[in-house]
Amino acid sequence: MRVRIIFLRGALSGALLLSAFGLAAGSKDKEPAPHFSATTTAGEKFTNDSIKGKVALFEFWTTWCGFCADEAAFVDKIGKELGPQGLILLAINVGESKKTVKKYLEQHPRNCKIVMMEDTNLAAMYQANVYPIYVVIDRDGFIAGTQRGAAGEAALRQLISRAGIESSDDSDADSP
């Protein structure tokens, strides 16, 4: 019986010690955003240095993604609304030709900065392979959060708030 109690006490101590190590590992410093360069279809250039002091929202999308199309209107609305607070919205099309994107945008206009995959290294850095993907970079150049997949306007606003930009709480935030 005594051996069993000593064993249990040792196992419990070991579990607590491992748990403490796990907590320490989980509270590591924020991850710096990888070094990137991006050029919009209008010729505007962005890098880590040029966004310093601003919050950047990267939206990875494709023309064939129904969820991307569904969320485009409120993504653009948020970009316009929060621009004066320092938000830069870059909508990065992944894997499609300029001709395809141009034709799509003629039928589904966007009011944000469009970046083609061939004009940036961001798609590879953030493993853009499901759509949409949202990445928020804070004013100090650290990744504030990532969202893979569509989750609605309220979720996107919450993601952006992790970088320090608060938006008005729209009562119809998830309605089309």
C-alpha positions as CSV (number, residue, x, y, z in Angstrom):
1,M,0.0,0.0,0.0
2,R,2.8,2.4,1.0
3,V,4.6,1.8,-2.4
4,R,1.4,2.6,-4.2
5,I,0.9,5.9,-2.4
6,I,4.5,6.9,-3.1
7,F,4.0,6.0,-6.7
8,L,0.8,8.0,-7.0
9,R,2.4,11.0,-5.2
10,G,5.3,10.9,-7.7
11,A,3.0,10.5,-10.7
12,L,0.9,13.5,-9.5
13,S,4.0,15.6,-9.0
14,G,5.3,14.7,-12.4
15,A,1.9,15.6,-14.0
16,L,1.9,18.9,-12.2
17,L,5.4,19.6,-13.4
18,L,4.6,18.7,-17.0
19,S,1.4,20.8,-16.8
20,A,3.5,23.8,-15.6
21,F,5.8,23.4,-18.5
22,G,2.9,23.2,-20.9
23,L,1.5,26.5,-19.5
24,A,4.8,28.2,-19.9
25,A,5.1,26.9,-23.5
26,G,1.5,28.1,-24.2
27,S,2.3,31.6,-23.0
28,K,5.2,32.3,-25.4
29,D,5.7,35.6,-27.0
30,K,3.7,36.6,-30.1
31,E,5.0,35.4,-33.4
32,P,6.4,38.1,-35.7
33,A,4.9,38.3,-39.1
34,P,7.1,36.8,-41.8
35,H,8.8,39.3,-44.1
36,F,6.6,39.9,-47.1
37,S,6.2,42.1,-50.2
38,A,3.0,42.7,-52.0
39,T,2.0,44.9,-54.9
40,T,-1.6,45.8,-55.6
41,T,-3.2,45.7,-59.0
42,A,-3.0,49.5,-58.8
43,G,0.8,49.3,-58.3
44,E,0.9,50.2,-54.6
45,K,3.6,48.3,-52.7
46,F,3.4,47.0,-49.2
47,T,6.1,45.4,-47.0
48,N,6.5,44.8,-43.2
49,D,8.2,48.2,-43.0
50,S,5.5,50.0,-44.8
51,I,2.7,48.7,-42.6
52,K,4.5,49.3,-39.3
53,G,2.3,51.3,-37.0
54,K,-0.8,50.1,-38.9
55,V,-3.0,47.0,-38.6
56,A,-3.0,44.8,-41.7
57,L,-5.8,42.4,-42.6
58,F,-4.8,39.9,-45.3
59,E,-7.8,38.2,-46.9
60,F,-6.9,35.2,-49.1
61,W,-9.6,34.5,-51.6
62,T,-10.5,33.0,-55.0
63,T,-13.2,33.8,-57.6
64,W,-14.7,30.3,-57.3
65,C,-15.0,30.4,-53.5
66,G,-18.7,30.9,-52.6
67,F,-17.8,31.8,-49.0
68,C,-15.4,34.4,-50.2
69,A,-18.2,36.0,-52.4
70,D,-20.6,35.8,-49.5
71,E,-18.2,37.6,-47.1
72,A,-16.7,40.2,-49.6
73,A,-19.3,42.9,-49.0
74,F,-18.8,43.0,-45.2
75,V,-15.0,42.6,-45.5
76,D,-14.9,45.7,-47.8
77,K,-17.3,47.5,-45.4
78,I,-15.0,46.8,-42.4
79,G,-11.9,47.8,-44.4
80,K,-13.5,51.2,-45.3
81,E,-14.9,51.7,-41.8
82,L,-11.7,50.9,-39.9
83,G,-9.3,52.5,-42.5
84,P,-9.2,55.8,-40.6
85,Q,-8.2,53.9,-37.4
86,G,-5.2,52.4,-39.3
87,L,-6.5,49.2,-40.9
88,I,-5.0,48.2,-44.2
89,L,-7.0,45.6,-46.1
90,L,-5.2,43.5,-48.7
91,A,-7.4,41.0,-50.6
92,I,-5.0,38.5,-52.0
93,N,-6.3,36.3,-54.9
94,V,-4.7,32.9,-54.8
95,G,-3.8,31.0,-57.9
96,E,-5.8,32.7,-60.6
97,S,-4.8,34.6,-63.7
98,K,-5.1,38.4,-63.8
99,K,-7.6,38.0,-66.7
100,T,-9.9,35.7,-64.6
101,V,-9.7,38.1,-61.6
102,K,-10.3,41.2,-63.7
103,K,-13.4,39.6,-65.3
104,Y,-14.7,38.5,-61.9
105,L,-14.2,42.0,-60.4
106,E,-16.1,43.6,-63.3
107,Q,-19.1,41.6,-62.2
108,H,-18.4,41.6,-58.4
109,P,-16.6,44.9,-57.7
110,R,-14.5,45.3,-54.5
111,N,-13.5,48.6,-52.8
112,C,-10.3,47.3,-51.3
113,K,-6.7,46.8,-52.5
114,I,-6.4,43.6,-54.6
115,V,-3.1,41.7,-54.7
116,M,-2.4,38.8,-57.1
117,M,-0.5,35.8,-55.9
118,E,2.3,36.3,-58.4
119,D,2.8,39.8,-56.9
120,T,3.4,38.6,-53.3
121,N,4.9,35.8,-51.3
122,L,2.1,35.9,-48.7
123,A,0.0,32.9,-50.0
124,A,2.9,30.5,-49.4
125,M,3.7,32.0,-46.0
126,Y,0.2,31.5,-44.6
127,Q,-0.4,28.2,-46.4
128,A,-3.5,29.6,-48.3
129,N,-5.1,26.4,-49.3
130,V,-8.7,26.8,-48.0
131,Y,-10.7,29.9,-48.5
132,P,-11.2,32.5,-47.2
133,I,-8.3,32.9,-44.8
134,Y,-7.9,36.0,-42.7
135,V,-4.6,37.0,-41.1
136,V,-4.3,40.1,-38.9
137,I,-0.9,41.7,-38.2
138,D,-0.8,44.2,-35.3
139,R,0.9,47.6,-35.3
140,D,4.1,46.2,-34.0
141,G,4.4,43.6,-36.8
142,F,3.2,40.5,-34.9
143,I,0.5,38.1,-36.0
144,A,-2.5,39.0,-33.9
145,G,-4.7,36.2,-35.2
146,T,-5.6,33.9,-38.1
147,Q,-9.0,32.6,-39.1
148,R,-9.2,29.8,-41.7
149,G,-12.7,29.7,-43.2
150,A,-15.8,31.8,-43.2
151,A,-17.2,32.7,-39.8
152,G,-19.2,35.9,-40.4
153,E,-18.8,39.6,-39.8
154,A,-18.8,39.4,-36.0
155,A,-16.0,36.9,-36.0
156,L,-13.9,39.0,-38.4
157,R,-14.4,42.1,-36.2
158,Q,-13.4,40.1,-33.2
159,L,-10.2,38.9,-35.0
160,I,-9.3,42.5,-35.9
161,S,-9.9,43.6,-32.3
162,R,-7.1,41.3,-31.2
163,A,-4.8,43.8,-33.0
164,G,-6.2,46.7,-31.0
165,I,-8.8,48.1,-33.4
166,E,-12.3,48.1,-32.0
167,S,-15.2,48.6,-34.3
168,S,-18.8,49.6,-33.7
169,D,-21.0,46.8,-32.6
170,D,-23.5,46.5,-35.4
171,S,-26.7,44.8,-34.3
172,D,-27.0,43.2,-37.8
173,A,-23.3,42.3,-38.0
174,D,-24.0,38.8,-39.4
175,S,-26.8,39.7,-41.8
176,P,-26.1,40.0,-45.5
